[in-house]
Amino acid sequence: MRTRPFTRRTLLAAALPLRAVAGEWVELFNGRDLAGWRTAGPAGSWRVEGGVLVAEGPGSHLFYAGPVREARFRNFELEWEAKLDPRANSAVFFHTAIPRAGPPEKGFAVQMIHPRGGGAERQQTGSLYGLRGVYKPLAAGGDWFRLRVAVRGRTIQVWLDGMLLVDYTEPIPPPMPPGIPRGRFLDSGTFALQSPGAGARARFRSLRVRPLPDDARAPGTELRAADEVDRAIVAYTARNLPVVDYHVHLKAGLTLAQALTRSRRDGIQYGIALNCGKGFPVEDDAGLRRFLETMRGQPVFLALQAEGREWMDMVSRRAVAQFDYVFTDSMTWTDRRGRRMRTWIAEEVGTIADPEEFVDTLVDRTVEILEREPVDIYVNPTFLPAQIAAKYDRLWTEGRMRRVIEAAARHHVAIEINDKLRLPRAPFLRMAKEAGCKFAFGANNTGPDDLGRSAYGLQMVAHCGLDWRDFFLPGAWWPKAVERKGDALRG
C-alpha cells in the first residue's frame, strides 16, 4: 500500500504537537489511515479498521515516516496498545531505518507474541529481543495489553501494563556476538511495526511518542564494561536459549524487589522457589496458597521445591498445579538400614564405611524419585556428601550416571546445571544430552551474596555443545509433571 502524501492541511493540523517542547506526547497513528507510515514488504498486510491498525498476511514491516521529529528519535518514550490472535509473532522496532526492501537492518525490537503461538520462539511479550529475554508469558492471549519503551542515554526500559520487565544499560563497548543483527547499538532512528505472519493477526492502537532531550539519562544508571558472562548471556539470548535461573530463594534478607532488580540488571529471568516438606515452615496447602498470593502477578516463574520424600502426602494436586514447575533433589533419603539423612549435613550422614555401597544406594533412591514423584527438574544433581566428595570422578561411574540419566529422560525430568555446586560435571551433561534430556540453570542461593549469574551453566553450554532445544521451559516440551503424575499427590 502506498502511503498518502502530506497535504498542507495535514501539516498545519500537525504543527502544534510537532513544535511542542520535548516531553509532550504526540500521536503517531491518526486512527483513520496510514498517513505518515511506509511499508516494506507486502503492503496488503496493513489496514485500518474502526480506528485500529490491523496487521494480517505475509511478513511485512510498517515504518514511521511522518513529520514528528523528522522520524528520527534518540531519547524518547514510546507507548502503544496491542492485541494478538493465536500464532501471532510480532514486534515493535526502534532506532531503526527504512530499508529499500525487507526487514529492519538496524536497531532494537520489543517482542510481542501470543502465549500459545510463535512455534519454537522462546522470548515472550515484553522482551528486548535478542538482548533481554522474558520467558514467562505475562500478556494474556486475545486481550489488549499496553507496552511502553523508554530510551534515555544508554538505558532501555520496557514496561508491560505498567510492570517494569527490562532495564538494560548498554555496556561499553556493547556486546556484539556473532549472529545478531548489525547495528545493534544505541543510536537514533525511526519506529517500525512487524506483521505477525501468514495465518495470524495483530492489532495496534494508541501509538504515541514522547520525545526526550538528547542529554536525558535514566536515574541510577551505572555504566560498566561487559564481561565474559554478559557477552554469553547476550549471545545465547540471541540464539533463542532461555536464560532462566529456575532455583532462586528469597532468603537471608533477599527481597523480591532486590531479586527483580538483579534479574533485570543481569538479563536472567528468575524462578522463585518455595521450600515445602517435613520440618520446613511450609508443610500444607495453606502455606502454598499464602506464598502464591504474595507472588501474584509478579514477572517470575513460581517453583515448588519438594523437600524429602514425605512431601507428596502433605500437599494436594490442586495446590501444586498453581506452580509453574516442581523440583526436588536426592539429598534427603533413607538408607538400607532405615536411617533418614540429609546428605549436606555431615553429622546426619556420619561415617561412610563403604563409599561404593553408599553411592549405589544414592543412585537407587534417585531413580525411585525420578520414577515416582511428579517433579519437573532434578536439582543439585550428583551431589555427594563432604566425606566422599573428593572421590566424585571415581564414584560417579558411567553405569551409575547412565541409570540416573535414563530415568530422567524416560520421565521427562530436566537436569539442573547448578551454579553454586558446579554440578553435574561435563561427562554427565554430555551423556544426558545424548539421551535427550533437557537442562535448566539453577543457583540454589542461600541469600543475596551467592545469587550468581549462571556462569557455570553458560560455560557448560559452550563446553558441551548445548543449544535452545536442550533447555527446559515450563510446558514447552511436554505437560507439567503434576498433570502427568499428579495422582501421586493427595486429591
C-alpha positions as CSV (number, residue, x, y, z in Angstrom):
1,M,0.0,0.0,0.0
2,R,1.4,3.4,-1.0
3,T,1.1,6.0,1.8
4,R,-0.8,9.2,1.2
5,P,1.3,12.3,0.6
6,F,1.1,15.0,3.3
7,T,-1.1,17.9,2.3
8,R,-0.9,21.5,3.6
9,R,-3.9,20.8,5.8
10,T,-2.3,17.7,7.3
11,L,0.9,19.6,8.1
12,L,-1.0,22.6,9.6
13,A,-3.0,20.2,11.8
14,A,0.2,18.6,13.0
15,A,2.1,21.8,13.5
16,L,1.4,22.4,17.2
17,P,2.5,19.0,18.6
18,L,5.5,19.0,16.3
19,R,6.7,22.3,17.7
20,A,6.0,21.3,21.3
21,V,8.9,21.1,23.7
22,A,10.4,17.7,24.5
23,G,8.3,15.8,27.0
24,E,4.9,16.2,25.3
25,W,3.1,13.2,24.0
26,V,2.4,13.1,20.2
27,E,0.2,10.6,18.4
28,L,1.9,8.7,15.5
29,F,-1.2,6.9,14.2
30,N,-4.3,9.0,13.4
31,G,-6.8,6.2,13.7
32,R,-8.1,6.7,10.1
33,D,-5.4,5.7,7.6
34,L,-1.7,5.0,7.2
35,A,-0.7,8.6,6.7
36,G,2.9,9.1,7.9
37,W,3.7,5.4,7.6
38,R,5.6,3.4,4.9
39,T,5.5,-0.3,4.2
40,A,8.5,-2.6,3.4
41,G,7.2,-5.9,2.2
42,P,3.6,-6.7,1.1
43,A,1.6,-3.5,1.6
44,G,-1.7,-5.5,1.8
45,S,-0.7,-6.8,5.2
46,W,-1.7,-3.5,6.8
47,R,-5.1,-1.8,7.0
48,V,-7.2,0.4,9.4
49,E,-10.5,-0.9,10.8
50,G,-12.6,1.0,13.3
51,G,-9.7,3.2,14.4
52,V,-7.4,0.2,14.9
53,L,-4.3,-0.6,12.9
54,V,-4.5,-4.2,11.8
55,A,-1.6,-6.4,10.6
56,E,-2.5,-9.6,8.8
57,G,-1.0,-11.5,6.0
58,P,2.5,-12.2,4.6
59,G,5.5,-10.9,6.5
60,S,5.8,-7.1,6.3
61,H,7.0,-4.1,8.2
62,L,5.4,-0.7,8.6
63,F,7.9,2.2,9.3
64,Y,7.1,5.6,10.7
65,A,8.0,8.1,8.1
66,G,6.0,11.1,9.3
67,P,6.9,14.6,10.3
68,V,7.3,14.2,14.0
69,R,11.0,14.9,14.7
70,E,11.5,14.1,11.1
71,A,11.1,10.4,12.0
72,R,14.4,10.4,13.9
73,F,14.3,9.7,17.6
74,R,17.2,9.3,20.1
75,N,15.8,9.6,23.6
76,F,12.0,9.0,23.9
77,E,9.1,7.1,25.5
78,L,7.0,5.1,23.0
79,E,3.7,3.7,24.1
80,W,1.2,1.5,22.3
81,E,-1.6,-1.0,22.9
82,A,-1.7,-4.3,21.1
83,K,-3.9,-7.4,20.8
84,L,-2.7,-10.7,19.3
85,D,-4.5,-13.6,17.8
86,P,-3.2,-17.2,18.2
87,R,0.0,-17.9,16.3
88,A,0.8,-14.2,16.2
89,N,4.5,-13.2,16.5
90,S,5.1,-9.5,16.1
91,A,7.4,-6.8,17.3
92,V,7.9,-3.0,17.5
93,F,11.3,-1.7,16.4
94,F,13.1,1.5,17.4
95,H,16.3,3.2,16.5
96,T,15.8,1.6,13.1
97,A,15.8,2.9,9.5
98,I,13.7,2.3,6.4
99,P,15.3,-0.2,4.1
100,R,14.8,-0.4,0.4
101,A,13.1,-3.8,1.0
102,G,12.9,-6.4,3.6
103,P,13.1,-6.2,7.4
104,P,14.9,-3.6,9.5
105,E,18.6,-3.8,9.3
106,K,19.5,-2.0,12.5
107,G,18.0,-1.1,15.8
108,F,16.2,-2.9,18.6
109,A,12.9,-4.7,18.9
110,V,10.3,-5.2,21.7
111,Q,8.8,-8.7,21.2
112,M,5.1,-9.4,21.1
113,I,3.8,-12.9,20.9
114,H,0.6,-14.8,21.6
115,P,1.3,-17.1,24.5
116,R,0.2,-20.2,22.5
117,G,1.7,-19.0,19.3
118,G,5.1,-18.5,17.7
119,G,6.2,-22.1,17.3
120,A,9.6,-22.6,18.8
121,E,10.1,-18.9,19.8
122,R,11.1,-18.7,23.5
123,Q,11.1,-14.9,24.1
124,Q,7.7,-13.7,25.2
125,T,5.9,-10.3,25.1
126,G,8.0,-7.5,26.6
127,S,11.4,-9.0,25.7
128,L,14.0,-6.7,24.4
129,Y,14.6,-9.1,21.6
130,G,18.0,-10.9,21.5
131,L,19.3,-8.9,24.5
132,R,16.9,-9.4,27.4
133,G,14.5,-12.3,27.3
134,V,11.2,-12.6,29.2
135,Y,10.3,-16.2,29.1
136,K,7.1,-16.4,31.2
137,P,4.0,-15.4,29.3
138,L,2.7,-12.3,31.1
139,A,0.3,-10.9,28.5
140,A,-2.9,-12.9,28.2
141,G,-3.7,-14.1,24.6
142,G,-6.6,-12.4,23.0
143,D,-6.7,-9.3,25.4
144,W,-5.4,-5.8,24.8
145,F,-2.2,-5.0,26.6
146,R,-0.1,-1.9,26.9
147,L,3.7,-1.7,26.2
148,R,6.0,1.2,26.9
149,V,9.6,1.5,26.0
150,A,11.9,4.3,27.2
151,V,15.3,5.1,25.9
152,R,17.4,7.5,27.9
153,G,21.1,7.7,27.2
154,R,22.5,4.2,27.2
155,T,19.5,2.7,29.1
156,I,16.4,0.9,27.6
157,Q,13.5,0.1,29.8
158,V,10.3,-1.9,28.8
159,W,7.0,-1.9,30.8
160,L,4.1,-4.3,30.2
161,D,0.8,-3.0,31.7
162,G,2.9,-0.8,34.0
163,M,5.2,-3.5,35.2
164,L,8.9,-3.0,34.5
165,L,10.3,-6.0,32.7
166,V,13.5,-4.8,31.1
167,D,16.1,-2.4,32.5
168,Y,19.1,-2.7,30.2
169,T,22.1,-0.4,30.3
170,E,24.3,-0.8,27.3
171,P,27.8,-1.7,28.4
172,I,30.9,0.0,27.0
173,P,31.6,-1.4,24.4
174,P,28.3,-3.0,23.6
175,P,28.3,-6.8,23.4
176,M,28.3,-7.8,19.8
177,P,28.4,-11.6,19.5
178,P,28.2,-13.2,16.0
179,G,24.7,-13.9,14.8
180,I,22.8,-10.8,16.0
181,P,21.7,-8.0,13.6
182,R,24.3,-5.5,12.6
183,G,23.8,-2.0,14.1
184,R,22.8,-3.4,17.5
185,F,23.9,-0.4,19.5
186,L,22.0,2.7,20.8
187,D,22.0,5.5,18.3
188,S,18.8,7.0,16.8
189,G,16.2,6.2,14.2
190,T,12.6,5.7,13.5
191,F,10.0,3.1,14.6
192,A,8.6,0.1,12.8
193,L,5.9,-2.4,13.4
194,Q,6.2,-6.1,12.3
195,S,3.3,-8.0,10.9
196,P,2.7,-11.4,12.6
197,G,3.0,-13.5,9.5
198,A,0.5,-15.5,7.5
199,G,-2.4,-17.1,9.3
200,A,-2.2,-14.6,12.3
201,R,-3.4,-11.1,13.1
202,A,-2.1,-8.3,15.3
203,R,-3.9,-5.1,16.2
204,F,-2.4,-1.8,17.3
205,R,-3.9,1.4,18.7
206,S,-2.9,4.4,20.7
207,L,0.6,4.7,19.2
208,R,2.2,7.7,20.7
209,V,5.7,9.1,21.4
210,R,7.1,11.5,24.0
211,P,10.4,12.8,22.7
212,L,13.0,13.5,25.4
213,P,16.1,15.7,25.4
214,D,19.2,14.4,23.8
215,D,21.0,14.5,27.2
216,A,18.3,12.6,29.1
217,R,19.6,9.9,31.4
218,A,17.8,7.2,33.3
219,P,18.1,7.7,37.1
220,G,20.5,5.4,38.9
221,T,22.2,4.3,35.7
222,E,25.5,2.5,36.3
223,L,27.8,2.2,33.2
224,R,30.1,-0.8,33.2
225,A,32.1,-2.8,30.8
226,A,30.7,-6.1,29.6
227,D,32.5,-9.1,30.9
228,E,32.5,-12.7,29.6
229,V,29.3,-13.6,31.3
230,D,27.5,-10.5,29.9
231,R,28.6,-11.5,26.4
232,A,27.5,-15.1,26.9
233,I,24.0,-14.0,28.2
234,V,23.5,-11.8,25.1
235,A,24.9,-14.5,22.7
236,Y,22.6,-17.2,24.0
237,T,19.6,-14.9,24.3
238,A,20.1,-14.0,20.7
239,R,20.2,-17.8,19.8
240,N,16.8,-18.4,21.5
241,L,18.2,-20.2,24.5
242,P,16.0,-19.3,27.6
243,V,18.4,-17.7,30.1
244,V,16.4,-18.5,33.3
245,D,17.6,-19.3,36.8
246,Y,14.9,-21.7,38.0
247,H,16.3,-22.1,41.5
248,V,16.3,-18.8,43.4
249,H,15.3,-18.4,47.1
250,L,14.2,-15.3,48.9
251,K,16.3,-15.9,52.0
252,A,18.7,-14.1,54.3
253,G,17.3,-10.7,53.6
254,L,17.0,-11.1,49.8
255,T,13.6,-9.4,48.9
256,L,11.6,-9.9,45.8
257,A,12.3,-6.3,44.8
258,Q,16.0,-6.9,45.1
259,A,15.8,-10.1,43.2
260,L,13.8,-8.4,40.4
261,T,16.4,-5.6,40.2
262,R,19.2,-8.1,40.0
263,S,17.3,-10.1,37.3
264,R,16.8,-7.1,35.1
265,R,20.4,-6.0,35.5
266,D,21.9,-9.3,34.6
267,G,19.4,-10.3,31.9
268,I,18.4,-13.6,33.7
269,Q,14.8,-14.3,34.5
270,Y,14.2,-16.0,37.8
271,G,12.1,-18.8,39.1
272,I,11.4,-18.1,42.8
273,A,11.2,-21.3,44.8
274,L,9.2,-22.2,48.0
275,N,10.6,-25.0,50.2
276,C,7.9,-27.4,51.2
277,G,8.4,-30.6,53.2
278,K,8.8,-32.2,56.6
279,G,10.5,-29.9,59.0
280,F,10.1,-26.8,56.8
281,P,8.0,-23.8,57.5
282,V,5.5,-24.9,54.8
283,E,4.0,-28.3,55.1
284,D,0.5,-27.9,53.7
285,D,-1.8,-26.4,51.1
286,A,-2.4,-23.3,53.3
287,G,1.3,-22.5,53.2
288,L,1.4,-22.9,49.4
289,R,-1.6,-20.6,49.0
290,R,0.0,-17.9,51.2
291,F,3.1,-17.9,49.0
292,L,1.2,-17.8,45.8
293,E,-0.9,-14.9,47.0
294,T,2.2,-12.8,47.8
295,M,3.7,-13.6,44.4
296,R,0.6,-13.0,42.3
297,G,1.2,-11.0,39.1
298,Q,5.0,-10.9,39.5
299,P,7.2,-11.3,36.5
300,V,8.9,-14.5,37.8
301,F,8.3,-18.2,37.5
302,L,6.9,-19.8,40.6
303,A,8.5,-23.0,41.8
304,L,7.8,-25.6,44.5
305,Q,10.9,-27.2,45.9
306,A,9.8,-30.5,47.2
307,E,11.9,-31.4,50.3
308,G,12.3,-35.0,51.5
309,R,10.2,-37.9,50.3
310,E,7.2,-37.1,52.5
311,W,6.0,-34.0,50.6
312,M,3.6,-35.9,48.4
313,D,1.4,-36.7,51.4
314,M,1.4,-33.1,52.6
315,V,0.0,-31.1,49.7
316,S,-2.7,-31.6,47.1
317,R,-2.6,-31.9,43.4
318,R,-4.8,-28.9,43.0
319,A,-2.5,-26.6,45.1
320,V,0.7,-27.9,43.4
321,A,-0.8,-27.3,40.0
322,Q,-0.8,-23.5,40.7
323,F,3.0,-23.5,40.4
324,D,4.9,-23.3,37.1
325,Y,7.0,-26.3,38.0
326,V,8.2,-28.6,40.8
327,F,11.8,-29.6,41.5
328,T,13.5,-31.8,44.0
329,D,16.9,-33.4,44.7
330,S,18.1,-36.6,46.1
331,M,19.8,-35.1,49.1
332,T,17.2,-36.4,51.6
333,W,16.6,-40.1,51.7
334,T,16.5,-43.2,53.9
335,D,19.4,-45.7,53.6
336,R,19.1,-49.5,53.5
337,R,19.2,-49.6,57.3
338,G,16.2,-47.3,57.7
339,R,18.2,-44.2,58.6
340,R,16.8,-41.0,57.2
341,M,19.5,-38.5,56.3
342,R,20.1,-35.1,54.7
343,T,23.3,-35.6,52.9
344,W,24.5,-32.0,53.1
345,I,24.6,-32.3,56.9
346,A,27.8,-34.3,57.8
347,E,26.5,-35.2,61.3
348,E,23.4,-36.9,59.9
349,V,25.5,-38.8,57.3
350,G,28.1,-39.9,59.8
351,T,31.0,-42.2,58.7
352,I,30.7,-43.7,55.3
353,A,32.4,-47.0,55.7
354,D,31.7,-48.2,52.2
355,P,31.5,-45.4,49.6
356,E,30.6,-47.8,46.8
357,E,27.5,-49.1,48.7
358,F,26.6,-45.5,49.7
359,V,26.6,-44.3,46.1
360,D,24.8,-47.4,44.8
361,T,22.0,-46.6,47.3
362,L,22.1,-42.9,46.3
363,V,21.5,-43.9,42.7
364,D,18.7,-46.3,43.7
365,R,17.0,-43.6,45.6
366,T,17.5,-41.0,42.8
367,V,15.9,-43.4,40.2
368,E,13.0,-44.0,42.6
369,I,12.4,-40.3,43.0
370,L,12.5,-39.6,39.2
371,E,10.2,-42.5,38.5
372,R,7.6,-41.9,41.3
373,E,7.5,-38.2,42.1
374,P,5.7,-35.6,40.0
375,V,8.8,-33.3,39.5
376,D,9.9,-31.3,36.5
377,I,13.6,-30.7,37.4
378,Y,16.2,-32.7,39.3
379,V,18.3,-30.2,41.2
380,N,21.7,-30.4,42.9
381,P,22.4,-33.4,40.7
382,T,25.1,-35.9,41.5
383,F,25.8,-34.2,44.9
384,L,28.0,-36.2,47.3
385,P,28.4,-35.7,51.0
386,A,31.6,-33.9,52.1
387,Q,33.0,-37.2,53.4
388,I,33.4,-38.6,49.9
389,A,33.1,-35.6,47.6
390,A,36.8,-35.8,46.7
391,K,36.2,-39.2,45.1
392,Y,33.4,-37.8,42.8
393,D,35.0,-38.8,39.5
394,R,35.7,-42.3,40.6
395,L,32.3,-42.9,42.3
396,W,30.2,-41.5,39.5
397,T,30.9,-44.2,37.1
398,E,29.4,-44.4,33.6
399,G,27.0,-47.0,34.7
400,R,25.7,-45.0,37.7
401,M,25.4,-41.9,35.6
402,R,23.5,-43.8,32.9
403,R,20.9,-45.1,35.3
404,V,20.1,-41.6,36.6
405,I,20.1,-40.1,33.1
406,E,17.9,-42.8,31.6
407,A,15.3,-42.4,34.4
408,A,15.3,-38.6,33.9
409,A,14.9,-38.9,30.1
410,R,12.2,-41.6,30.5
411,H,10.1,-39.4,32.9
412,H,10.7,-36.0,31.3
413,V,12.6,-34.6,34.2
414,A,15.1,-31.8,33.3
415,I,18.5,-31.8,34.9
416,E,19.7,-28.7,36.7
417,I,23.2,-27.2,35.9
418,N,23.9,-25.9,39.4
419,D,25.9,-22.7,39.5
420,K,27.0,-22.8,43.2
421,L,27.9,-26.5,43.3
422,R,29.2,-26.6,39.7
423,L,27.4,-29.8,39.2
424,P,26.9,-32.0,37.3
425,R,30.2,-32.2,35.5
426,A,30.7,-32.3,31.8
427,P,30.7,-36.1,31.2
428,F,27.3,-36.4,32.9
429,L,25.9,-33.5,30.8
430,R,27.2,-34.9,27.5
431,M,25.7,-38.3,28.3
432,A,22.4,-36.6,29.3
433,K,22.3,-34.6,26.0
434,E,22.8,-37.7,24.0
435,A,19.9,-39.3,25.9
436,G,17.6,-36.4,25.0
437,C,17.4,-34.8,28.5
438,K,16.6,-31.1,29.0
439,F,18.6,-28.8,31.2
440,A,17.9,-25.8,33.5
441,F,20.2,-23.3,35.1
442,G,19.9,-23.1,38.9
443,A,21.7,-21.1,41.7
444,N,20.3,-22.6,44.9
445,N,21.3,-19.4,46.6
446,T,21.2,-19.1,50.4
447,G,20.8,-15.3,50.2
448,P,21.8,-12.3,48.1
449,D,25.5,-12.9,48.3
450,D,25.6,-16.2,46.4
451,L,23.0,-15.4,43.8
452,G,25.2,-15.7,40.7
453,R,24.8,-15.2,37.0
454,S,24.7,-18.8,35.9
455,A,28.4,-18.6,34.9
456,Y,29.0,-22.3,35.3
457,G,25.9,-23.2,33.3
458,L,26.9,-20.8,30.5
459,Q,30.3,-22.4,30.4
460,M,28.8,-25.8,30.1
461,V,26.6,-24.7,27.2
462,A,29.7,-23.9,25.2
463,H,31.7,-26.9,26.6
464,C,29.0,-29.5,25.8
465,G,27.6,-28.0,22.6
466,L,24.1,-27.3,24.1
467,D,21.5,-25.1,22.4
468,W,18.0,-23.9,22.9
469,R,16.5,-27.3,22.0
470,D,18.3,-28.8,25.0
471,F,16.7,-26.4,27.6
472,F,13.7,-26.8,29.8
473,L,10.8,-24.3,29.7
474,P,7.7,-24.9,31.7
475,G,5.1,-26.5,29.4
476,A,7.1,-26.1,26.2
477,W,8.1,-29.7,25.6
478,W,5.5,-31.7,27.5
479,P,2.8,-31.2,30.1
480,K,3.9,-30.3,33.6
481,A,4.7,-33.2,35.9
482,V,1.7,-32.5,38.1
483,E,-0.5,-33.0,35.1
484,R,1.2,-36.2,34.1
485,K,1.8,-37.8,37.5
486,G,-0.5,-35.8,39.8
487,D,-2.2,-39.0,41.1
488,A,0.8,-39.4,43.4
489,L,-0.4,-36.4,45.4
490,R,-3.3,-36.0,47.7
491,G,-6.6,-35.5,45.9
